[in-house]
Structure formats: structure tokens, C-alpha cells
Amino acid sequence: MEAYIRGIGNISPQQTFDNSAFLEEIREYQTARLQSVTPDYKQFIKPNQLRRMSRLLKMGVTAAGICLQDAGVEKPDAIITGTGLGMMEETEKFLNGLIDNGEKLLNPTAFIQSTHNTVGASIAVMLGCNNYNLTYVHGSLSLENALLDSLMWLAEKPSSSVLLGGVEEITQDHFTITDSLGFWKKGEISNLNLLENKNPGTIAGEGATFFLLTREESTQNYAQIKGLATRFNPGLKPQAASFMENFLSQHKLNKNDIDLIILGLNGDPENDAVYNMARDYFGNDISQTWYKHLCGEHYLASSFALWLSAKIMKKQQIPDIIRLNKPQQTGKTKHILIYNHYKNIHHSLILVSSC
Amino acid sequence: MAGRVFVTGIGIICAIGKHTGETLASLRTNHHGIRKLSILDSIHRNELPAGEILLTNEELAVMAGVTDLDMNPRTALLGMIAADEALHNAGIDPKDKQYRTGVISASTVGGMDKTEVNYRNYNKGRPYNNFVLTHDCSYSTEQIATRLGFHDMVSTISTACSSSANSIMFGARLIKHGMLDRVLAGGTDAMSKFTLNGFNTLMILDKQHCRPFDKSRTGLNLGEGAAFLVLESEEALKGRTPLCELSGYANANDAYHQTASSPDGYGPYLSMKQALETAKLTFPGMNPGVTAVKGLHPGVIGYINAHGTGTDNNDLTEGIAIERIFGDSIPLVSSTKPFTGHTLGAAAAIESVISILSIQNKMVFPNLNFKEKIDELHFEPVKELISGIELKHVLSNSFGFGGNDSTLIFSAC
């Protein structure tokens, strides 16, 4: 099961919504909560609609719009999205109203926009798209579940197109609560030297990232997704090497075929130990990269990695800001392996190849 | 993609039964579960009746065999109980690891019952704030999967009131693509102040017992519950007799409005039409532009377990869509929500179990409280229990906010 990436749209804590740019300007954050850099929404959404939309909904429909425009597709044959926590801002707004007013005088808008499928459904309404529409909400496997469904969909209907997306937001309250559980780094921090900070925890992020997937060949395509593997591994020792080896052999590749790996290092020593196993497995001769200093850690962070892989393939360029090493490589980047895991419970691999 | 997908086990807990046997007994004897709220602590408990399960979390925890109440929201407890029954019903020992087994669940509230109690007290810090770990919808799925030792695939879907139809559909497709041999597919949703107040602000809750497809209907009653199906590939069956086949499924979007369905029920029409096509069944309205002829395709679908919430908008548009598909050869139709209440993310799974019980027991359960037909429609739902009826194919509809419409078709083997 495979698919080409025909279009992309990405709103993240970096300036990524402009498809002509590629991480030339980098934002530094001296806080553990990274929020998205957003475009002028008026260019994408009608003012009367804009007024009623929550922050994540604006991010989602705009990133989807950028992606469809990039791909030159008006109405996809399926809209498949993933979100871990869903519409947190609206959920909190409705909860606060409920608690403050003792279950009285509540506004329905926050409730309506709090449902997890709000972004996928709103895209359908805006496009008048009656096709398959699904929202996966499985924590840090949400994008991977949605991608698997997309690949299955394209295998079932090879001439169709799928709009795949991942959306997630970090609210102040959710940040504060999870901070009390030790999720985020304390004290002085900068996202740009996250790996030098050896304190436990990481930095929180968010984003809305969309991909238009198709099986049709075209010079416009960015890259080809060859497949994915996920593992639900609670309480087990990480077995990064065998996980990767099995996956690569399923795709008739060995580790020497991989030119570049994108790892989910996030500055938390326990978390990063798994990726260090992956780095050892591949060795220093291939390009090792990371990205969570740019977008922060969140349930949909692997969508940022998939976006990176698409850009790297199309531009055949690896921005210095994501490099962990600088091997002597001269050839074209042909195969990229994305490895993400969340607290050693969920692991995922995505193989992306050049077209 | 090939092969067939069979249902080999069912499990359910809802307002009319702690398990399949009790649920069936209630359905046969018109014992509905809509009453005054007694477990959920809400100011609306005396005015908004609902399909509550009359068991406290402590009692549910005993049934589920878990002790940690802080880390098991009601949604997870309900899910575990229904999942256990489904596996037991299928005769599957979870320790048997020869088949790749997935757990695909669905929910709309997740751990909201914990969140709404603890959220504003978060300044108290640890371990109080652990509630946040149980908040998201995947948590209950993983509690179910971990307890059973199923690690091959976990997934959770949330498309409002059609959520668990989509988890069943996704599970079936994973089997057809050869990625899994067995799937525990369904959904779970507990009553919460969040949803009760949410639906109340939309002014679609009936203060009386709901009356789907009735002219006087004024809204829905919420419910809670969980249900799971065990789906298996033909190979995994190994000669065991399945309960039925999951022969058709589809998902379409109404693309009209976030909370209202289009006047002609286009999304519901599409999902029914595509599900019938997947099941390779013929139906009167299958050729666009050709007026359906009475008796042309009699008895293909024997019974429709309708979404039938009791809201003005849903029942009218679902009815219009049913007429567009079936012309004047309308199958038997009933909504069983007056028994269970609208269980949101669990509704499609609960109604799948009821549809399968219909096939198994040769019965069609009545649409309680129906008196007078909706003016615009030309059919009446089933008013009294029908027994001794051979049902070859049963269609179950589930429609949700965001225009997410799904249809499943179960067929006798």
C-alpha cells in the first residue's frame, strides 16, 4: 500500500504555512509552550465564518485549504483526519461555563465546536464534499491511524484522492495540568538548545498539517509514502532495532538503503534513549535529523516529520536546523525513515521514498 | 482486498441490560431504560430523563474486575465489561495469541466524567491531576486492550454519534486488507454533565420519553453504554459458526451543517446506498432517475434499525432518505433508542448488537411511543414486537454531528 504526496499545508510554531519557504527563518522560544505561527486567515476564510471559529478550527481548515490549493484538487474523495485531544479550547470553554454558571445559561457554540470531528466535518461543509470522512483520536497514533486508513482507501479506490490531516492544540490549562505531572521542562529554556538541557520533560507544541495523497504519478508529487508500521507496547522494553529491521525487510530494504532518518528526539533523556538506539543502529554514515525543537511535542507531532520528509524529497535539501550529524553524502536522498514514539507506549515508522 | 468478515461474538451493557441476555429480555418485553437520572449528579436530573445504567462506578469496577477507580473513568469500565462479554461469547481466550487481534473502539466523551469533576481543582497538583491522563478518547481503548493483552493494533475513532459504526467498518476493512485476523470493534460512552448540558443547550432533549418517527416528537433522551463485536476473517473462523456476516458498510458526509442534516437527507441517503452496494444488494432506488417500483426488490433488507433519535430534524430527513432508497417497498423500520436512550459514540455498536439479536432471534423490536405518522413520510415504524420473522439482511443507520453518516448491514449466514 502506497501513495504519493501531491500537496502539503502546514501551520506550526515555525513559519511553515508558506509552501515556497523551507525553514529559512527559525523562531526561538524561551518558554516550554510553543504556539503556532498563523497566516492572515482573512485570505483563506470568509469573515462571517472566521468570527465563529475556534483557534484550532481556523488552523485546520486553513492548512487544509493551503494543501488542496497546492495539489490543485478542489474536492478530495476522502477526508481523513487525526487529533489526539481534539478541540481543547472549546472543550475547556464549555466546561468552564458549565462549572461557573452551575449548568445554566450555556452557549451551544462551544459545545458544537468541541466535538473531535469538527475540523474534518467543517472542511466537508466548506467544500461541499459528501465523501468518506473520518476522525481518528488515538493519542500519538492518530496520524498513523489516519494514514493507514488513507493507504487502505487508495488501495480500494486507486484513482481517488485523500485529504489526510493532523490537528492538535496546546491550551494554557492543559499545559498547566500536564506541567504539574512533569511533562514539560522547567526553568530557563530555549527550543534551539533543547538537547543540551538534560532536565526531564520536553516542550509542548501544536500544529495543523495536511497532505493530499494520490496514486497518480505526476512531476508535481513531492514524495511517495511506501508504508507504515505501528506498535502498541505498554510496559515493554523498547526494541527499536528489531522494529526497524522487520519493517525495512517487509519493504525489501536494508538499513544501508536509508539515506536519512527523522527522529522524534524531544530533549527528555528517557524518551531520547529510544532514538539513541535508532541512531546507533543506523550509524553516522547516514543523515540523522530531528524536529521537535521546531514544533514541540504533541500527539500529532509525527505529521510535522511527514511534512519535513515531503519537503526534503522535493527540494533535495536538508536544512541545517534539523541535522544531528553531517555525514559525507553526495547522492540524492531516496529513502527517508521517520521514527516516532510516545513515552515508549506507541511506536511508529513511516517510510518515504523519492518519486 | 478480499474475503468476508464475520461476527462471532457480541457484548453489551446499556440502560436495559448488563449483558446481552438482559438486553434481549428487556427488548422482548418492552422494558425501556429511560428514567430520572440517579447516578449522574446534575441539576437537570429531575427534568431530563435518560437511559442511565443504574450501577455506580464502584459496582461497575467490581464487574470489570478492576480496583483503581481513579484511573478508570466510567467510559473505560463500561467498555471493559462489554468487551469481555463479546470475547466470551465468541469463545475466544485472550491468551490465545495465534491470531493478530486489534481493538478498535470509539468514544465521544472519553474520560470526561473525571475531567468535569477535577478540572477546576488542578492547582492541587499530583496525584490529583492524573485525571488528565484518562481524559482523551484513546485511554479507555488502551485499558481494554492492555487488560486483554491485545497489542497488535489499537485505534479509536470519534465522529460524534456515528463513531462506533466507523470503528466496526475500519475493523472490517483491516481484516479484508489482511492486516488483522480478529478485531474487537465497538464503542463506549458514559453519561456526563458535559454532554447532558451540551445537548440541552441545543434544545434537542425531550423532557418526556422520546418518540422517534412520531408526529409529536420533540427531541432525544441521552443514554450511556458500551458494545463490542468480535469480527473475524473466514480463516480465523476455523469451522466455528458465526452469528452473522458483516456484509455491507459505508461512510458518507452530509456536508450541510455542523449539527443539522440537509432537508433531503443526502448524507444518510448516500451512506445507505453505498452500504447496499458494498453488500452487493439490490434496492428499488439504485438507478438514479428511475422511479422505484413496488415489489421490484422485495425483502432484500428485512429490517432497518434506524438512527431515529426523536429529533424533528433527524427522523424526517432519515425517513426521506429511506423512502428515496426503498421507494414504496420500505422494509420494517424501528428506532430502539426509546429503550436505550441515545448512547452517542456507543450507539452504532449497541444498535449493531440489537440488529444481530434481531437476526438470531427472528424478531423485530418495536419503536416505542409511536402514535402518529410524520406528515411528510409515507411509512410507519414497527409498533409491536414481531416474532418468528426470518431476516436475511438488517441495515443499521448512525448519523452524527458534522454530517458524519454511516450505515452497516448484517446478514444471516
HADDOCK unambig.tbl for C-alpha pairs under 7 A between the chains (distance, minus, plus):
assign (segid A and resid 85 and name CA) (segid B and resid 136 and name CA) 5.67 0.50 0.50
assign (segid A and resid 95 and name CA) (segid B and resid 116 and name CA) 6.82 0.50 0.50
assign (segid A and resid 95 and name CA) (segid B and resid 194 and name CA) 6.84 0.50 0.50
assign (segid A and resid 103 and name CA) (segid B and resid 43 and name CA) 6.99 0.50 0.50
assign (segid A and resid 103 and name CA) (segid B and resid 197 and name CA) 6.65 0.50 0.50
assign (segid A and resid 106 and name CA) (segid B and resid 201 and name CA) 6.28 0.50 0.50
assign (segid A and resid 107 and name CA) (segid B and resid 201 and name CA) 6.56 0.50 0.50
assign (segid A and resid 108 and name CA) (segid B and resid 198 and name CA) 6.44 0.50 0.50
assign (segid A and resid 108 and name CA) (segid B and resid 201 and name CA) 5.20 0.50 0.50
assign (segid A and resid 108 and name CA) (segid B and resid 202 and name CA) 5.95 0.50 0.50
assign (segid A and resid 111 and name CA) (segid B and resid 198 and name CA) 5.50 0.50 0.50
assign (segid A and resid 115 and name CA) (segid B and resid 160 and name CA) 6.63 0.50 0.50
assign (segid A and resid 116 and name CA) (segid B and resid 158 and name CA) 6.07 0.50 0.50
assign (segid A and resid 116 and name CA) (segid B and resid 159 and name CA) 6.82 0.50 0.50
assign (segid A and resid 117 and name CA) (segid B and resid 158 and name CA) 6.45 0.50 0.50
assign (segid A and resid 117 and name CA) (segid B and resid 159 and name CA) 5.26 0.50 0.50
assign (segid A and resid 117 and name CA) (segid B and resid 160 and name CA) 6.94 0.50 0.50
assign (segid A and resid 117 and name CA) (segid B and resid 402 and name CA) 6.80 0.50 0.50
assign (segid A and resid 118 and name CA) (segid B and resid 402 and name CA) 6.41 0.50 0.50
assign (segid A and resid 121 and name CA) (segid B and resid 402 and name CA) 4.68 0.50 0.50
assign (segid A and resid 121 and name CA) (segid B and resid 403 and name CA) 6.74 0.50 0.50
assign (segid A and resid 122 and name CA) (segid B and resid 402 and name CA) 6.94 0.50 0.50
assign (segid A and resid 124 and name CA) (segid B and resid 255 and name CA) 5.21 0.50 0.50
assign (segid A and resid 125 and name CA) (segid B and resid 255 and name CA) 4.15 0.50 0.50
assign (segid A and resid 125 and name CA) (segid B and resid 256 and name CA) 5.54 0.50 0.50
assign (segid A and resid 125 and name CA) (segid B and resid 257 and name CA) 6.49 0.50 0.50
assign (segid A and resid 128 and name CA) (segid B and resid 255 and name CA) 5.28 0.50 0.50
assign (segid A and resid 129 and name CA) (segid B and resid 255 and name CA) 5.84 0.50 0.50
assign (segid A and resid 130 and name CA) (segid B and resid 252 and name CA) 5.77 0.50 0.50
assign (segid A and resid 130 and name CA) (segid B and resid 253 and name CA) 4.38 0.50 0.50
assign (segid A and resid 130 and name CA) (segid B and resid 254 and name CA) 5.60 0.50 0.50
assign (segid A and resid 130 and name CA) (segid B and resid 255 and name CA) 5.63 0.50 0.50
assign (segid A and resid 130 and name CA) (segid B and resid 267 and name CA) 6.74 0.50 0.50
assign (segid A and resid 131 and name CA) (segid B and resid 252 and name CA) 5.04 0.50 0.50
assign (segid A and resid 131 and name CA) (segid B and resid 253 and name CA) 5.63 0.50 0.50
assign (segid A and resid 132 and name CA) (segid B and resid 251 and name CA) 5.31 0.50 0.50
assign (segid A and resid 132 and name CA) (segid B and resid 252 and name CA) 4.76 0.50 0.50
assign (segid A and resid 132 and name CA) (segid B and resid 253 and name CA) 6.40 0.50 0.50
assign (segid A and resid 133 and name CA) (segid B and resid 251 and name CA) 6.88 0.50 0.50
assign (segid A and resid 133 and name CA) (segid B and resid 252 and name CA) 6.42 0.50 0.50
assign (segid A and resid 133 and name CA) (segid B and resid 253 and name CA) 6.27 0.50 0.50
assign (segid A and resid 133 and name CA) (segid B and resid 404 and name CA) 6.76 0.50 0.50
assign (segid A and resid 134 and name CA) (segid B and resid 159 and name CA) 6.54 0.50 0.50
assign (segid A and resid 135 and name CA) (segid B and resid 157 and name CA) 5.93 0.50 0.50
assign (segid A and resid 135 and name CA) (segid B and resid 158 and name CA) 5.73 0.50 0.50
assign (segid A and resid 135 and name CA) (segid B and resid 159 and name CA) 6.00 0.50 0.50
assign (segid A and resid 136 and name CA) (segid B and resid 156 and name CA) 5.92 0.50 0.50
assign (segid A and resid 136 and name CA) (segid B and resid 157 and name CA) 4.53 0.50 0.50
assign (segid A and resid 136 and name CA) (segid B and resid 158 and name CA) 6.18 0.50 0.50
assign (segid A and resid 137 and name CA) (segid B and resid 137 and name CA) 6.44 0.50 0.50
assign (segid A and resid 137 and name CA) (segid B and resid 138 and name CA) 6.47 0.50 0.50
assign (segid A and resid 137 and name CA) (segid B and resid 156 and name CA) 5.41 0.50 0.50
assign (segid A and resid 137 and name CA) (segid B and resid 157 and name CA) 5.48 0.50 0.50
assign (segid A and resid 137 and name CA) (segid B and resid 158 and name CA) 6.22 0.50 0.50
assign (segid A and resid 138 and name CA) (segid B and resid 137 and name CA) 6.95 0.50 0.50
assign (segid A and resid 138 and name CA) (segid B and resid 138 and name CA) 4.80 0.50 0.50
assign (segid A and resid 138 and name CA) (segid B and resid 155 and name CA) 5.54 0.50 0.50
assign (segid A and resid 138 and name CA) (segid B and resid 156 and name CA) 5.02 0.50 0.50
assign (segid A and resid 139 and name CA) (segid B and resid 138 and name CA) 6.15 0.50 0.50
assign (segid A and resid 145 and name CA) (segid B and resid 155 and name CA) 6.78 0.50 0.50
assign (segid A and resid 177 and name CA) (segid B and resid 122 and name CA) 6.23 0.50 0.50
assign (segid A and resid 177 and name CA) (segid B and resid 129 and name CA) 6.47 0.50 0.50
assign (segid A and resid 180 and name CA) (segid B and resid 125 and name CA) 5.68 0.50 0.50
assign (segid A and resid 180 and name CA) (segid B and resid 126 and name CA) 6.57 0.50 0.50
assign (segid A and resid 181 and name CA) (segid B and resid 126 and name CA) 6.39 0.50 0.50
assign (segid A and resid 231 and name CA) (segid B and resid 152 and name CA) 6.93 0.50 0.50
assign (segid A and resid 232 and name CA) (segid B and resid 151 and name CA) 5.48 0.50 0.50
assign (segid A and resid 232 and name CA) (segid B and resid 152 and name CA) 6.92 0.50 0.50
assign (segid A and resid 232 and name CA) (segid B and resid 153 and name CA) 6.74 0.50 0.50
assign (segid A and resid 233 and name CA) (segid B and resid 151 and name CA) 6.78 0.50 0.50
